[in-house]
Amino acid sequence: MLEFAVSEDIKNAHLDWGARRALVRLFWEGWCTSEFVSLPQKTRQSVEGRREEDYAVELLFAAEHSMTKLNLVIDAWVDMVREMILTGRKGIDEMLC
């Protein structure tokens, strides 16, 4: 959805906002896929940098769940996702502090 929302012929701000918010909320399930890793780096980084204070505790638990899930996967893309989740976890920790 995010790729569609930002494509040259669509460029819809509402779809873009909704898709990015969904990826932030789907922190573990949405990020622990090869499809997420295949998004352009700029797109992944824009999602990674977003934080939603209202969901901080939920995202904290999601980060822990995602790390458990990633420990069971041996594909090459896992290292990139693990690094992004750890970066997100650091931001959540800072926000909670």
C-alpha positions as CSV (number, residue, x, y, z in Angstrom):
1,M,0.0,0.0,0.0
2,L,2.8,2.4,0.9
3,E,4.6,1.8,-2.5
4,F,1.3,2.4,-4.2
5,A,0.6,5.6,-2.2
6,V,3.9,7.2,-3.1
7,S,4.1,6.0,-6.7
8,E,4.6,8.8,-9.3
9,D,1.1,8.4,-10.8
10,I,-0.8,8.3,-7.4
11,K,1.1,10.4,-4.8
12,N,-1.8,10.4,-2.4
13,A,-1.0,12.1,0.9
14,H,-3.8,10.4,2.8
15,L,-2.9,6.9,1.6
16,D,0.8,7.7,2.3
17,W,0.0,8.8,5.9
18,G,-2.2,5.8,6.6
19,A,0.2,3.3,5.2
20,R,3.1,4.7,7.2
21,R,1.1,4.7,10.3
22,A,0.0,1.1,9.7
23,L,3.6,0.1,9.3
24,V,4.5,1.8,12.6
25,R,1.6,0.0,14.3
26,L,2.5,-3.3,12.7
27,F,6.0,-3.0,14.2
28,W,6.7,-6.6,14.5
29,E,4.4,-8.4,12.1
30,G,4.8,-5.8,9.3
31,W,8.5,-5.5,9.6
32,C,9.5,-9.1,9.9
33,T,9.0,-9.9,6.3
34,S,11.1,-9.9,3.2
35,E,8.6,-7.5,1.5
36,F,9.3,-4.8,4.1
37,V,13.0,-5.2,3.5
38,S,12.5,-4.9,-0.3
39,L,11.0,-1.4,0.2
40,P,13.4,1.4,-0.9
41,Q,15.8,2.3,1.9
42,K,14.5,5.9,2.1
43,T,10.9,4.5,2.7
44,R,12.0,2.1,5.4
45,Q,14.0,4.8,7.2
46,S,11.0,7.2,7.1
47,V,8.9,4.5,8.8
48,E,11.6,3.6,11.2
49,G,12.0,7.2,12.4
50,R,8.3,7.6,13.3
51,R,7.2,7.3,16.9
52,E,3.7,7.3,18.4
53,E,3.7,8.1,22.1
54,D,0.2,6.8,22.5
55,Y,1.4,3.3,21.6
56,A,4.8,3.3,23.3
57,V,4.1,0.4,25.6
58,E,2.4,-1.6,22.9
59,L,5.4,-1.0,20.6
60,L,7.8,-2.0,23.3
61,F,6.1,-5.4,23.7
62,A,5.9,-5.7,19.9
63,A,9.7,-5.1,19.6
64,E,10.3,-7.9,22.1
65,H,7.9,-10.2,20.2
66,S,9.6,-9.4,16.9
67,M,13.0,-10.2,18.2
68,T,11.8,-13.6,19.3
69,K,10.2,-14.2,15.9
70,L,13.4,-13.1,14.1
71,N,15.5,-15.5,16.1
72,L,13.6,-18.3,14.4
73,V,14.4,-17.0,10.8
74,I,17.7,-17.7,9.1
75,D,17.1,-15.7,5.9
76,A,19.6,-13.0,4.9
77,W,17.1,-10.1,5.3
78,V,16.7,-10.8,9.0
79,D,19.8,-8.8,10.0
80,M,18.6,-5.6,8.4
81,V,15.2,-5.9,10.1
82,R,16.8,-6.8,13.5
83,E,18.9,-3.7,13.3
84,M,15.9,-1.5,12.4
85,I,13.9,-3.0,15.3
86,L,16.7,-2.4,17.7
87,T,16.9,1.2,16.5
88,G,13.2,1.6,17.0
89,R,13.4,0.0,20.4
90,K,16.1,2.5,21.4
91,G,13.7,5.3,20.4
92,I,10.9,3.8,22.4
93,D,13.1,3.4,25.4
94,E,14.1,7.1,25.1
95,M,10.5,8.1,24.7
96,L,9.4,6.2,27.8
97,C,12.3,7.6,29.9
